[in-house]
Amino acid sequence: MTIHAPDMDRMHSLGVFRHYDKSHWRLAELPLGDVDRSLVKPEYITLVKSAVMGESNVIAAVHGFLNEFADDYDFSAFAVIWGYQEVQHHFAFTSWLQAVGEHVDNRAVAAMRAPYDPGSTPSATLATNIISELTVNHVYRAVSAWVEEPALKDLLLRASRDEAGHAKEFRHFAAKRLEQHPQETASVLETLYFYTADDRIKHPVGVFKSGLAELGDSETIDTGFALFLDTVADQGELDALQGKIRRTFSSLTGYDLSSNRAVRRAIARALG
């Protein structure tokens, strides 16, 4: 393995860090001391506990990134910055639960620690995380508009904005990777098809971690997505989310990916 010395003038992660250092929010800014418990519904508790379980996978993900991209300092630096922001989400949602007198099952959180296995290709790993970030961005924003408790509404909107930025950066690194390794394009398209081919929200945390025995009595990220679709989402919300993901991948790969059939055709062309 060849490890290339980073050119600091060209490191994309340096720009990401400067933006974060200048503009990112702090946990202390949330009005957690003024949470209005009279506005908290049971569904809010379920959704936030599900978010905690999803965000707690950040340690496993960073571990996996640093292993899989050991030859890429720029992306690895971004992964560390991303990881801090995701830990902040985990602890912010946990802090809101504590403010309303709810308990987080740390045994279930600890069970998420094992790192993810590498994807079929590094590009597929990056593609998976584009989907992850676009999904939670969409869901957090919609739930923020739905909830009535002000502190949770504020937190969800902040987290949603962060996830949109993360999706943008994962797309940047995926485009860079595909430019250097175009043979990995098919794996990106296959990843897209896996996560968007049916009528439910699929997320990497649910796909890879849902079978853990420690989660038997705990909310999971899939619990939250199911509640979102049943209770919060407008008609056509899933189509809107999947359409956004397909458009992002179309701009990344140059293929028409507007339907499942189009994605299958693109996979065949990429493999051919």
Secondary structure, DSSP 4 states (H G I P E B T S, - for coil): ---PPP-GGG-HHHHHHHHHHHH---GGGS-GGG--GGG--HHHHHHHHHHHHHHTTHHHHHHHHHHHTTT-HHHHHHHHHHHHHHHHHHHHHHHHHHHTT----HHHHHHT-SPPPP-SSHHHHHHHHHHHHHHHHHHHHHHHHH---HHHHHHHHHHHHHHHHHHHHHHHHHHHHHHH-GGGHHHHHHHHHHHHSSSS---HHHHHHTT-GGGTTS--HHHHHHHIIIIIPPTTHHHHHHHHHHHHHHHHH-S--SSHHHHHHHHHHHH-
